Amino acid sequence: MKTTRTRRIVDEAGVEAVLAAAEADAVERAARVVIAVVDPSGELIGLRRTPGAQVASSRVALDKARTAAIFVRPSRELEEQVSAGRLGALSLHGASALIGGIPLKVDGEVVGAIGTSGETPDEDEAISIAGAAAPFPVTEVPALTYAGARMAAEAAGAE
């Protein structure tokens, strides 16, 4: 039984590449935004703020990125569900039903996510898409398998 495996995540150089591409798009649009990049678990690993961006956008950008990472889909999909009447989506833990979060994928695997906030929903999403489209490197890190997590939990319970 394997207790660990490796998983890919966007690395520091990758975070910089994604942020730089998104920021370049934002500057071209004269957008006042905050851009957040998270790891696959939704933890913040990079943040960029263009001049004039409102303070509240920092939290919102992070929420959008976290949503895209942990739900493995653009945050737009959650907003569309809510708009279509599925109000239960609002109670999903860690979900932000706001447009602007895009997963960062390599070979179909989510390796992080980007979220942008400060302008219209479509502009925020376009800036995130520009960041996600940038070529970026990843690194491999160890991760517990389900079997490894179960073994650790059972050992803790026995102790």
N, C-alpha and C positions, 0 to 999 in steps of 0.2 A: 504494500500500500504506500503510494507516494504521499508524503506529508507536505512537500513544497514543490513549487513549479517556478518558472520565470514568467514575468509579464513585462511588456514594453510600456514605457511612459515617455512623454516628451521631456527632453533633458534641458539643461540651462541654456545651451545654444539654441535649442528648438524654441524655447519660450521667447528668447530675444528675437528670433526670426519671425515668429508669429506676431509678436507685439509690434515690431518694426513695420511689417506689411500692413497691419491694421491701422497703425498710426499714420502711415503714408497715405492711405486711402482717406482717413479722417481729415488730414490736413488738406488734401486735394478738394474735399467737400466743404472745407471751412467749418467742420463739425466740432462742437464742444462736447467731448465725450470722455468717459472713463472706460478703459479696456482692461478686462481681467482674464487671466489664464489660470486654469486649475488642473490638478492631476486627475487621474481617472476616478478617484474617490471624492472629488469635489473640493479638495483643499487648495487654497490660494498658493500659487507659485510665481505669479508675476502680475504687476499692475502698472498701468500707464495712464496718465491724465493729460489731456490736451488743454491749452490755455482757455480759461473761461468756463470749464466744465463745472457743473454744480456739485456740491459736496455729496448730496444724496445719491448721485450716480455711482459712487464707489460701491456702496452696498448692493445697489440694484444690478450693476454689471456682474458682481460676484455671484449674486443669486441666479442670474441668467446662465452664467457659465456652469455653476454647480448643477443646475437642472439638466443642462445638456449632457454633462458628464455622467451623472448617476442614473438618468433615465435613458441614456444611450440614444438620444434623438434631439433634433433641434427643439428649443423651448417653444417655438411657434406651434408645434403640434399640441402641446398642453393648452396654450391659449385657444387654439381652434376647438379643442374638446369642450372647454368652458363656454366659449361663445355658442357652441352647438347645444348647450343645455346640460352637459355632464358636469354639474357643479361639484360633484364628489372629487373631481381632480384638484379642486382648491384645497382639499384636506390631505393630500399626499405629502408625507413628511419630506421636507427638503425641496419641494416643487415650487417654482415661481412661474406662473402662467403668463409670462410676458415674452414677447418676441425679441430676439437678439442674442440667444445662446446657440452656439454651433459646436457639435463634437469635433474633436481632432482625431482623425482616423488614419491608421496605417494597416493596409491589407484587411480592412473591415473591422479591425480591433480599435476600440476607443482608447486612446493614449493620453487624453486630456480633453479640455474644452476651452472655448473662448466665449466671453460675453461682453457686450458693449451696451452702454446706456448714456443717454443725454439728449438724443435727437428723436425723430419720429421712430416708431417701431421698425419700419422698413429700412430707414437709414442705418439704425443700429445693427440690424441683421446684415445689411450689405457690408458694413465695416467688418463685422465678425467673419463673414464669408471670405472677404479679402484676406484676412489674417489666416484663416484655416486653409486657404489655397496656397499659401507660401510653402516652399519646400522646407522641411524641418527635420533635424535628427532626433532620434530616440535612444534610450538606453534600456537595458534589461535589468530588472530588479527581482529579488526573490519574493515570493508570495505564498501564503498558506493555501493548501488545497482544502476542500471541504473535509476530507478525511483528517488532515492535519489539525484543522480547527476543532473538529469533533474530539480527537484524541486529547488535545490540550484542555478542552472543556471537561471531559470525563476525568482527567487527571486532577484538575482543580476541584472538581466535585468530590472526588474520592479523598482528597487531602482535607 
